[in-house]
């Protein structure tokens, strides 16, 4: 099933795959290294009404 989807994309397959990889993995990991973004995540985590293990 998956091969049919990728074969339909033809030469665009690697491009679409690269865009997906960048938007779902590389960009979020890069954002986590920015101190301002870390502060935003911490402040949002403190506002949650329930406890998530591993956060704060």
N, C-alpha and C positions, 0 to 999 in steps of 0.2 A: 504494500500500500504506500509506504513512504517513498519507495523508489519511483513510483508513478508520479508523485507530486514533484519530486526533484527533476525527473526527466522532462516534465512539462515546462519547467522553468528554463531548461536549456542552458545557454551561456549566462543567464541572469542568476542561476542558482548560487554560485559562489559569492556574487555581489549581495544578494538578498541574505544569505547566511552570514556574511561579514557584518552587514548592517544590524541584523538581529543580535549577533554576538556582542557588538559594541553597545547597543542600546540596552541590553538586558544584563550584561556582566561587567564590561569595562567601565562604562560611565558611572554606575552606582558605586563600584569600588573606588573610583577616582574621587567621587564626591565624599566618601567617608574619610578621606585624608584631609579634607578642608576643615580647619578648626571651627569656622562659623557654622558650617553644616552640622558638625558634631554637637555644638551647643543647641542648635534647633532640635535635633533628635532627642537630646537629653531633656530639654524643657517639655517636649511633647510626651516623652515617657513618664515624666513626673505628673502630668495632668491626667494620665489614665486612671480610671477608677478601680482597676484590678492590677494584680502583681504578675509580671512576666519574669520567670526565672532567667537569670543571666543579664538582666538590665537593672543597673543601679542597685 
